[in-house]
Structures are given as C-alpha cells and as structure tokens.
Amino acid sequence: MSPIGYVVTEYARPQQAPPQATLAYGDQGRVVLYDPYAAGLDGIAEGWYVWLLTWLHDQTDEETAPLQVVPRGWEKSGRTTGVYATRTPNRHNRIGLSLVRVREVKGNVLHFDGVDLVNGTPVLDIKPYSPTSDTPPENE
C-alpha cells in the first residue's frame, strides 16, 4: 500500500486530537493529494461526507501490542475489553477510519470538517459515505 496524500491539521500528537471525527465537526483540516491522484477528487462536492482511510504512522509497537485495552472513559474502573470491541486507534494494523464532512475541493486539496488525525497522517484512500451502504438495515 502506498499513500495517495496526507492530512494537514493543527494537532501534532494523537493525545491532542479528538477521539472521533464525528465529535469534532468544529475542527477543520485538509487532505493534500499527491499530483498523480488529484483527478480522483473530481465529483466530490461540498457537504458530502467521506471516509478517510489513513495510516496511523505515529504509534509505537508498544501502543499497538495489547489485545485487551481499557477504553476511553473506563480509566477509573480499570475494566478491559477486547481491542476489536473498541474504537481505539491503537491496533495491530494501523489503519485509521474517519468520517469527515467536505467543506470544499480546490485542485488537489480536500478541505473538511471533523478532525481526529494528527498533522502529516498518510491518507490511503477516500470513499464517499453512502446512507444506503453504510447504514445497517433495521429490524433484521
């Protein structure tokens, strides 16, 4: 896998960034695509929601090792749960998934609301959010 671009945000460290993009639509960021991939932004419009698939490059091996974690908000209880039952970014495969709202597209830059990534995070892919495909069916 090779990155198609990178994220520009105000956050230098993961501890500074909000835990989820959907909790931070007041924060703004940008995805800067490398020139060979810029044409792929054609058709993305203001107001769309898109998934950013990223590589969480700033984690250490120690942070990605545990299969049992204490989720955010559970620190006082000390209770643990399996890493795959949480949204923690500390995972064995450092793939990040963020749902952001498009502000505008200018050339090779996608401006967005909803930042939960640090500056320089490599972007692997961008996919449009689809209510039909991304929302589970009810009453099944």
N, C-alpha and C positions, 0 to 999 in steps of 0.2 A: 504494500500500500504506500502511496505517496500523497502528500498533502496537495490540495488544489489552491490553498491560500492560508491566511492566518487571521486571527481576531485582534482587533485593537480595542482595548478597554482601559479604564483608569486603575484597574486592580493589578498589583504586582505579585501578590501571593494568594493562594487559594483561601486562606483564612480571612482575607479581606472581602472576598466575593460573596454575594448572597448564595444560599444553599440551592435555590432553584430559579431558573429564569422567570417562571410564571409568578414568582414573588417579587420581581424586580422590574416591572414594566416601566418604572420611572427612570431607570438607568438606561443609558444609550451606549451602543457600541457599533463597530463596523467589522465587516469581513472584507478583506482585501484579497481578491483572487489574483493568482499569477496570470500573466497575459495569455498563455495558451488556453486557459479555462474561462476567460471573461465572457465569451459569447454564450456560455451556458446560463448566464443571468437573464438573457432575453426572455420576456414573457412574465417574469416575476413583477408583481405590482404592489404599490403602496397599500398597506392594510392587510396584506396576506400574512398568514402565519406559516413559518417554515421550520423544519427540523434542521439543526446544525449537528452533524456528526463530527466529533472532534477527537483529537489525540491528547489525552491529559498528560502532557510531557513533563510536568513539574513534580511528579510524585516519585518518592523513593521506593526501593524494593520493600523496605520495612512497612511502608504505608499500604502496599498492595498485597501483603502476605496473608493477613488473617482471614479465615473463613467465617469466624464468629466476630461480630462487632457490636459496640454499644452505639445505637443510633442517636443522632442529634435529638436532644430533648430527654433522653433517658439517662443522662450522665449521673444524676443523683441516685437513681435506683441501682445503677451498675448492671442492670439486666442486659443480656446479649441476645442476639438473634443471628441467623444466617445472613451473610453478606448479600445473597441474591434476593432476600426479602426486604431489602432496603434500597434507598436511592443514593447511598454514599458514593462519592466519586472514587473512593479507594477500592479498586477492583483489580483482579489479576490481569485482565486485558483492559488497558487504559482508554477505552472508548467512551467518550462523553456524548450525551444526547441532550440538546437544549431546544425547547420550543420558544421561538422568538417572533416578534411582530415586525414586519418590514415597514420602515419609515420611507425609504426611497432607494432607488438604484441609480447610480451615476457611474457610467463607464464600467470599470472593473470593481466597484465598491458597492456593497450592500450595507446600508445603514439600518440599524434595528433597535428596537426597544426590548428589554428583558435580558439583562446581562448576568450570567453566573460563571463567567470564564475569566481567566487572567490574560493580561496582555501577552500577545505572541503565541497563543494557543493555536496549533496547527488545525486547519479545517480539512476533513477528509471528504465530506460530501454535504450537499444541501438538498433537501427534499421538501416539497410542499406538504403542508398539513392538509389532510382530507377528512372532513367530518364523516364521510361515508366509510372510508377505510380505516381511520384512526380511532373511531368511537365504537366500542363493543356493542353488539346488538342487545336490546333489553329483553328480559323475560325468556331467557333460553334455559 
